[in-house]
Amino acid sequence: MRAPSRLDREILFPPPSGVLILGGPNFVSEVAEVLELGYRAQLGSDAALSATVFHYDWVKLRSGQAPPAFVENMIEGSIYGIEPWATRQVSDRWRLSGGLTVLQHDLSLKPGSTDTVGPSALG
């Protein structure tokens, strides 16, 4: 869950074009149902590994609408992936760590949204 910030609910942002994007008075907390499952192992005194799989179902992600517009909660969908990690203590002064995150997403605009960029603006 991410609670709305002042920018999300109250702030006016006038770009050079003079069009206003307004904080949305009806913007609510972004909410997700989250499932994470992980495994961690210590492989002797000098090595460890871990892996986590995750799945998030979002129903109220932040979106903008065509200007002049309010910020709204008009993006929904899922994000899922896996994150493996390993550490090896090579010597007293040298430790190697490496990991990888594989992330997939299936996000879309809700019906009725006028957002022109959609989920690509989420970062």
N, C-alpha and C positions, 0 to 999 in steps of 0.2 A: 504494500500500500504506500502511495506517495500522496501526502496531503497537499492541497493547493498552496502555492506561494502567493505573495502579494502581487507579483507579476501576472500570475494566472488569473487573478480575480479583480484587480483594481487598477493596474497601471495602463496608461495611454502611451503608445509609442508612435510618434509621427515621423515616418520616413521622409526622405527628401521630396517624394512625389506629393506629400500632403495628405495621403491616405492614412487613416487611423486604424490600428489594430488594437482592440480593446481587451483588457482582462475580462473574462467571462463571468458575469454574476451568477450564472447557473453551473459553473465548472465545479465538479466534485472530485473527491479523491480518486486517483487511479488505483484500481483494484485488480489483483491477480490471484488465481488459485494456483498454488505452487506445489510441485512434487519434486523432491531431490532424493537421490539414493547414492550413497557413497561407500567406498571401501578404502581402508588405510592399512598398510602393513609395514612393520619394521623388519628389514632383511639383514639381521645381524646388527653390529654396533656402528656400521659405517654406511648403510644404505636404507632408504625408505621409498615407498611408492604409495600413490593414492590415485583414485579415479572417482569421478562424480558424474552421474547422468542427471539431467534436469529437464523439466517441462513446465512452462508457465502458460496459463490460459488467461489472457487479458480481455476485459470487457469494456473498459472505460479509459482508453489511452487518450492523451492530449492531442488535439488537432486544431488547426486554424481553419478559418473559412475564407471564402473569397472576400477581399476588402471592399468597403469597410466592414469589419467583422469582429465577432467575439471569439475568444478561445473557447473550445468546447471539448467534450469527451466523445469523439465520433470515430475512433479507430478501435478495432477489436481483432483478436486472432491469437495465435500461439507462437511461442518461442521455445526451442528445444535444442539440446546438444549434449556434449560430453566434454569433460575436462580431466585428462590424465596428467600426473605430475610425478617426477622422480628426483631424488636427492642422493648424492654420493659424496661422502667425506673422503677425499683423495689423500689428504695429509692433514697434519695439525693446523696448517695455515691455508688450506685450499679446499673449498667445497664447491661442487658442481650441482646446479639445479636446472631442471628443464621441464617445460610443460607445454601444453597445447590446448587451446579451446576451439572446438568445432561448434559453431552456432548456426542454426537454421531458423528462419522465421516465415510465418505465413500470416501476415497482417493485412487487413483491408479496411476500407472506409465503410462505415455503417450507411444503410440507405438514408437518403435525405441530406447527406453531407455535401457541402459545396467547397470543400478543401481541394485546392488545385494541385498540391504536391503529395498529399497523403502520407503514408508511412515512411517515405524516403526522407522526410524532414525530421524523423525521430533520432537520427544519428546513427 
